């Protein structure tokens, strides 16, 4: 996945410069991941300390956002760009995948199909999985309700050996791997449930499931905003939206708001995306399509108010 570059990008960044921007770093990845884990420890301690009190609400909300945004790191590890060491990408990505109920190997091959076919209704894995948005399906997905149903259903079906028919990008070995991975996930979740019952503990709910499920909507602002409502032409500089957000959100999202830059040069690691974004705009001589989280959602709402998501290219 990391060796694929969108066609228009080739004329914007010189090969030597691209190699410089594509340098991976264990130190940068560990610093980013470590800072998020420290923040999670702080919010988790706050939940335990103030559980049952209104003082615990801010910690609960922040904790849920932090857990969901761990996926941004998993996404980076799917590209093998979070760390220089490939084994670190694989091991940490798998651990995060377990936490956010998104098996890492399945995610990697699913995401590969998304990158290769961005906004193509017939081949983009994300579009194949969710179908066309209506106003109702969009609002449900934004809330996280249908997202979590889909994640649980997908993992359980894979564990039973049922691979979605649209996943034509998987070869026989990859199919075997994602089924085995899903079975380990289900076994792990069952073990946590049994231990919780045995010890009469609600910690898994209080510190993991409840905040994660409740705050998925925040992470959906990024997920839905990246491509929805953009053109379906095969141009990553036009079919992908750059999201204008504060620095603390860029930190949470491993710089994924620079999404057009990422889709054009997916082998460039998260820490170099701000520089890459500006160099792309300098090369183009114009700004990339962009919007803030809420402005993007407002544009999508206006589009869906008129009817289901268009199948043809839109501007």
C-alpha positions in Angstrom: 0.0 0.0 0.0 2.8 2.4 0.8 4.3 2.2 -2.7 1.3 3.6 -4.5 1.2 7.2 -5.6 -1.7 9.0 -7.2 -1.0 10.0 -10.9 -1.4 13.7 -10.4 1.0 13.7 -7.4 3.9 12.6 -9.6 4.3 16.1 -11.1 4.0 17.9 -7.8 6.8 16.5 -5.7 10.3 15.6 -6.9 11.3 12.0 -6.3 14.2 13.0 -4.1 12.0 15.2 -2.0 9.4 12.5 -1.8 12.0 10.1 -0.4 12.9 12.6 2.2 9.3 13.1 3.3 8.8 9.3 3.3 11.4 8.7 6.0 9.9 6.7 8.9 10.8 7.0 12.5 10.3 4.8 15.5 10.9 7.7 17.8 8.2 9.9 16.2 5.7 7.0 16.2 6.5 6.1 19.9 6.3 9.8 20.9 2.9 10.2 19.3 1.5 6.9 20.6 3.0 7.5 24.1 1.4 10.9 24.4 -2.0 9.5 23.6 -1.5 6.6 26.1 -0.5 9.0 28.8 -3.6 11.1 28.1 -5.7 7.9 28.3 -4.2 7.1 31.6 -5.1 10.5 33.0 -8.7 10.4 31.7 -9.1 6.8 32.9 -7.8 7.8 36.4 -10.3 10.6 36.4 -13.2 8.3 35.6 -12.2 5.9 38.4 -11.8 8.8 40.9 -15.0 10.6 40.0 -17.3 7.8 38.9 -20.8 8.6 39.9 -20.1 12.3 40.2 -20.7 15.1 37.6 -17.0 15.8 37.9 -16.4 12.5 36.1 -18.3 13.5 33.0 -15.5 15.5 31.3 -13.1 12.6 31.9 -15.6 10.1 30.5 -16.1 12.2 27.3 -12.4 12.8 26.8 -11.6 9.2 27.4 -14.1 8.1 24.8 -12.7 10.5 22.2 -9.1 9.3 23.0 -10.0 5.6 22.6 -11.8 6.1 19.3 -8.9 8.2 18.0 -6.5 5.4 18.6 -7.8 4.1 15.3 -5.9 6.9 13.6 -2.7 5.2 14.8 -3.9 1.8 13.6 -4.7 3.4 10.2 -1.1 4.7 10.0 0.2 1.2 11.0 -1.9 -0.3 8.2 0.4 1.6 5.9 3.5 0.5 7.9 4.4 4.2 8.3 3.7 4.9 12.0 7.1 3.3 12.9 10.2 2.5 10.9 10.2 -1.1 12.4 7.6 -3.1 10.5 7.1 -5.4 13.5 6.1 -2.4 15.7 3.5 -1.4 13.1 2.1 -5.0 13.0 2.1 -5.6 16.8 0.8 -2.2 18.0 -1.7 -2.1 15.1 -3.1 -5.5 16.1 -3.4 -4.3 19.8 -5.3 -1.2 18.8 -7.5 -3.2 16.5 -8.5 -5.4 19.4 -9.4 -2.3 21.5 -11.4 -0.5 18.9 -13.1 -3.8 17.6 -11.5 -3.4 14.2 -9.2 -6.4 13.4 -6.0 -5.0 12.0 -5.3 -7.4 9.1 -8.9 -7.1 7.8 -8.6 -3.3 8.1 -5.3 -3.3 6.2 -6.6 -5.1 3.1 -9.9 -3.3 3.3 -8.1 0.0 3.4 -5.8 -1.0 0.5 -8.9 -1.5 -1.7 -10.2 1.9 -0.6 -6.9 3.7 -1.5 -6.6 2.0 -4.9 -10.2 2.8 -5.8 -11.1 5.9 -3.9 -14.6 7.1 -4.6 -15.2 4.4 -7.2 -18.7 3.0 -6.4 -17.8 -0.4 -7.9 -14.5 -0.9 -6.2 -13.9 1.3 -3.2 -14.2 -0.9 -0.2 -15.7 1.8 2.0 -18.5 2.6 -0.5 -19.2 -1.1 -1.1 -19.5 -1.7 2.6 -21.8 1.2 3.5 -23.7 1.8 0.3 -25.2 5.2 -0.7 -26.1 7.5 2.2 -29.6 8.7 2.7 -30.3 11.4 5.2 -31.4 8.7 7.7 -28.5 6.3 7.2 -26.0 9.2 7.4 -27.4 10.4 10.7 -27.4 6.9 12.1 -23.8 6.3 11.0 -22.7 9.7 12.4 -24.2 8.8 15.7 -22.1 5.6 15.8 -25.2 3.3 16.2 -24.9 1.6 12.8 -21.1 1.8 12.9 -20.9 -0.4 16.1 -23.5 -2.8 14.8 -21.5 -3.2 11.6 -18.2 -3.7 13.4 -19.7 -6.3 15.8 -21.5 -8.1 12.9 -18.5 -8.1 10.6 -16.1 -9.5 13.2 -18.6 -12.2 14.3 -19.3 -13.2 10.6 -15.5 -13.4 9.9 -15.1 -15.5 13.0 -17.7 -17.9 11.5 -15.7 -18.0 8.3 -18.2 -15.7 6.4 -16.2 -13.2 4.3 -18.3 -10.4 2.6 -18.8 -11.2 -1.1 -17.6 -7.7 -2.0 -14.1 -8.5 -0.6 -12.8 -9.7 -3.9 -9.4 -8.1 -3.1 -8.5 -10.9 -0.6 -6.5 -13.8 -1.9 -6.9 -17.3 -0.3 -4.2 -16.8 2.3 -5.5 -13.4 3.3 -9.0 -14.8 3.7 -7.5 -17.5 6.0 -5.7 -14.8 8.0 -8.6 -12.5 8.6 -10.8 -15.4 9.6 -8.3 -16.6 12.2 -7.7 -13.0 13.4 -11.5 -12.5 13.9 -11.7 -15.7 15.9 -8.9 -14.6 18.3 -10.8 -11.3 18.7 -14.0 -13.0 19.6 -12.2 -15.3 22.0 -10.5 -12.4 23.7 -13.8 -10.4 24.1 -15.4 -13.6 25.5 -12.6 -14.0 28.0 -13.0 -10.3 29.1 -16.7 -10.8 29.6 -16.2 -14.0 31.6 -13.6 -12.4 33.8 -15.8 -9.4 34.4 -18.6 -11.7 35.5 -16.4 -13.8 37.6 -15.0 -10.8 39.5 -18.3 -8.9 39.3 -16.4 -6.0 37.7 -17.8 -3.2 35.5 -14.3 -1.8 34.7 -14.4 -3.0 31.1 -17.6 -1.1 30.6 -16.7 2.0 32.5 -13.1 2.4 31.1 -13.6 0.9 27.6 -16.9 0.1 26.1 -19.2 2.8 27.4 -17.0 5.8 26.6 -15.9 4.3 23.3 -19.4 3.7 22.1 -20.8 7.0 23.5 -18.1 9.2 21.8 -17.9 7.5 18.4 -19.7 10.5 16.8 -16.6 12.6 17.3 -14.4 10.3 15.3 -17.2 10.0 12.7 -16.7 13.7 11.9 -13.3 12.8 10.5 -14.4 9.5 8.9 -17.4 10.9 7.1 -15.8 14.2 6.3 -12.9 12.7 4.3 -14.7 11.9 1.1 -18.5 12.2 1.4 -19.9 14.8 -1.0 -16.7 15.0 -3.0 -16.3 14.1 -6.7 -16.3 10.5 -7.7 -13.6 11.1 -10.3 -10.3 9.3 -9.8 -8.3 12.4 -8.7 -7.3 12.2 -5.0 -6.6 16.0 -5.0 -10.3 16.5 -5.7 -12.2 13.4 -4.4 -10.6 13.8 -0.9 -11.3 16.6 1.5 -8.7 18.3 3.7 -10.2 19.0 7.1 -9.4 22.2 8.8 -9.2 21.5 12.5 -7.3 22.8 15.6 -3.8 21.5 16.4 -5.1 19.2 19.3 -7.4 17.4 16.8 -4.6 17.0 14.3 -2.6 15.4 17.2 -5.5 13.1 18.1 -5.9 12.1 14.5 -2.2 11.5 13.7 -2.5 14.4 11.1 -5.1 12.5 9.1 -7.1 15.8 8.5 -4.4 16.4 5.8 -6.3 13.7 4.0 -5.8 14.7 0.4 -2.0 14.8 0.9 -2.2 11.3 2.5 -4.3 9.8 -0.3 -2.0 11.3 -2.9 1.2 10.0 -1.3 0.1 7.3 1.2 3.7 6.2 1.9 4.5 9.5 3.6 4.2 9.1 7.4 1.9 11.1 9.6 4.6 13.5 11.0 5.5 14.7 7.5 1.9 15.3 6.3 1.8 19.0 7.2 4.9 19.7 5.2 3.6 17.6 2.3 0.2 19.3 2.3 1.8 22.8 2.0 4.2 21.6 -0.7 1.3 20.1 -2.7 -0.6 23.4 -2.5 2.6 25.3 -3.5 3.0 23.0 -6.5 -0.6 23.4 -7.5 -0.6 27.1 -7.0 -4.0 26.8 -5.2 -5.6 25.5 -2.1 -6.9 22.0 -1.9 -10.7 21.4 -1.3 -11.1 21.8 2.4 -13.6 22.5 5.2 -13.9 22.3 9.0 -15.5 19.3 10.6 -18.9 21.0 11.1 -18.8 22.9 7.7 -18.2 19.5 6.0 -21.1 17.9 7.8 -23.4 20.9 7.0 -22.5 20.5 3.3 -23.3 16.8 3.4 -26.6 17.4 5.2 -27.6 19.9 2.5 -26.7 17.4 -0.2 -28.7 14.6 1.4 -31.7 16.8 2.2 -32.2 16.9 -1.6 -32.1 13.1 -1.9 -29.8 10.0 -1.6 -26.1 10.4 -2.2 -25.4 10.9 -6.0 -23.9 8.1 -8.0 -22.4 10.4 -10.6 -19.4 12.7 -10.1 -20.2 15.9 -8.2 -18.2 19.0 -7.8 
